[in-house]
Every structure is written in C-alpha cells, then in structure tokens.
Amino acid sequence: LGTIPSQLGNLKSLRQIFLLGALFSGTIPTTIGQLTNCDTFRINNMRGTPDQSRRLTGQIPTEVGKMTHLSFFQIRDQKITGTIPSELVILTRLTYLEFSNNLLSGTIPT
C-alpha cells in the first residue's frame, strides 16, 4: 500500500520490477527512466480488487524511453490516462507490451 517511491530510480543495477497484486496509488515516478538496466517492468493489481482508489493514476512517463534494455513492459488494471508515449518506439529490445484495463486514449505509436 502507498506510492511507488521516486528513489526507485536510484537502483541503477535493478533488472526486473514485479509489483504484482500490489495496491499502489499515485503516479509512476519519472525516475524510472534511470533504470537503464531494467529489462522487465510489471505492475498490476489483483483482478477483482474492490478498492478502486488503490490504482496508479496519471500518465506513463516519457522517461520510459531511456530504459534501453526493456523487453517486457506491463501496466495492467490501473487508472493510467493519456496516450502511449512515442518514446517507446526507440526501445529496440521491447518484445512484450500490455496496458490492458487502463484509461488510455489515442493511437499506438509506430
């Protein structure tokens, strides 16, 4: 419970982030862009969790484009809004992308 701390970006050697079944609120910190060695980033709530206030909000930070080793990127069952950042197209290692059950709009960048 709580927010994702911005200090997460200080863990520069971190390769995988799994926040599965976690009930976070607030936004995704822009400091995730500092996780240049991270290849897996997964956030999702437990399906059927009745507490809708425990969801991440805001937009996907454009700084995600700096995560050059990222191959698996999932943000599921949140309240993320806005568009999918065009910076994702520069992530040449990205093979899995999922943003299901969010409030995104617009087109998928190409």
MARLO-552492 format. One record per residue (C-alpha): x, y, z; residue number from 1. Coordinates in nm, 2 decimals, always signed. Each point is the difference from the previous one (the first is absolute). Example, Ala and Ser with C-alpha at 12.3 -4.5 7.8 and 13.67 -1.06 7.14 Angstrom:
u;v;w;drenkol
+1.23;-0.45;+0.78;1
+0.14;+0.34;-0.07;2
END
This chain:
u;v;w;drenkol
+0.00;+0.00;+0.00;1
+0.12;+0.35;-0.07;2
+0.18;+0.16;-0.29;3
+0.29;-0.11;-0.21;4
+0.30;+0.19;+0.14;5
+0.20;+0.22;-0.24;6
+0.31;-0.14;+0.16;7
-0.07;-0.32;-0.20;8
+0.20;+0.17;-0.28;9
+0.31;-0.01;+0.22;10
+0.02;-0.38;-0.03;11
+0.19;+0.02;-0.33;12
+0.10;-0.37;+0.00;13
-0.36;-0.12;+0.03;14
-0.09;-0.23;-0.28;15
-0.36;-0.10;+0.08;16
-0.29;+0.17;+0.17;17
-0.30;-0.21;+0.09;18
-0.28;+0.19;+0.19;19
-0.26;-0.27;-0.04;20
-0.31;+0.01;+0.22;21
+0.13;+0.32;+0.16;22
-0.25;+0.27;+0.08;23
+0.18;+0.33;-0.09;24
-0.14;+0.34;-0.04;25
+0.15;+0.32;-0.15;26
+0.20;+0.02;-0.32;27
+0.29;-0.19;-0.15;28
+0.31;+0.20;+0.09;29
+0.19;+0.15;-0.29;30
+0.32;-0.14;+0.16;31
-0.08;-0.34;-0.15;32
+0.19;+0.14;-0.30;33
+0.32;-0.04;+0.20;34
-0.05;-0.38;+0.01;35
+0.20;-0.05;-0.33;36
+0.09;-0.36;+0.09;37
-0.36;-0.11;+0.07;38
-0.14;-0.25;-0.25;39
-0.33;-0.08;+0.17;40
-0.25;+0.25;+0.14;41
-0.33;-0.15;+0.12;42
-0.27;+0.17;+0.21;43
-0.35;-0.14;+0.05;44
-0.26;-0.02;+0.27;45
-0.18;-0.32;+0.09;46
-0.30;-0.03;-0.22;47
-0.32;+0.06;+0.18;48
+0.15;+0.22;+0.27;49
-0.29;+0.21;+0.11;50
+0.20;+0.30;+0.12;51
+0.01;+0.20;-0.32;52
+0.19;+0.28;+0.18;53
+0.31;-0.22;+0.02;54
+0.09;+0.05;-0.36;55
+0.28;+0.19;-0.17;56
-0.11;+0.31;-0.18;57
+0.15;+0.26;-0.23;58
+0.19;-0.07;-0.32;59
+0.28;-0.24;-0.10;60
+0.31;+0.21;+0.04;61
+0.18;+0.08;-0.32;62
+0.33;-0.09;+0.18;63
-0.09;-0.36;-0.06;64
+0.18;+0.05;-0.33;65
+0.33;+0.01;+0.19;66
-0.05;-0.36;+0.12;67
+0.21;-0.13;-0.29;68
+0.01;-0.37;+0.12;69
-0.38;-0.02;+0.05;70
-0.15;-0.31;-0.17;71
-0.31;-0.06;+0.21;72
-0.22;+0.30;+0.09;73
-0.34;-0.06;+0.17;74
-0.22;+0.25;+0.19;75
-0.34;-0.18;+0.05;76
-0.31;+0.07;+0.20;77
+0.08;+0.36;+0.09;78
-0.15;+0.34;-0.08;79
+0.28;+0.12;-0.23;80
-0.12;+0.28;-0.23;81
+0.13;+0.18;-0.30;82
+0.17;-0.15;-0.30;83
+0.27;-0.26;-0.04;84
+0.33;+0.19;-0.01;85
+0.16;+0.01;-0.35;86
+0.34;-0.06;+0.18;87
-0.09;-0.37;+0.01;88
+0.09;-0.04;-0.37;89
+0.37;+0.05;+0.08;90
+0.00;-0.30;+0.23;91
+0.14;-0.25;-0.25;92
+0.00;-0.29;+0.25;93
-0.37;+0.04;+0.09;94
-0.18;-0.32;-0.09;95
-0.30;+0.01;+0.24;96
-0.22;+0.30;+0.07;97
-0.33;-0.01;+0.19;98
-0.21;+0.29;+0.14;99
-0.34;-0.18;+0.04;100
-0.27;+0.13;+0.23;101
+0.13;+0.36;+0.01;102
-0.15;+0.32;-0.12;103
+0.24;+0.07;-0.30;104
-0.11;+0.18;-0.31;105
+0.15;+0.07;-0.34;106
+0.20;-0.22;-0.23;107
+0.28;-0.24;+0.04;108
+0.33;+0.17;-0.10;109
+0.18;-0.15;-0.30;110
END
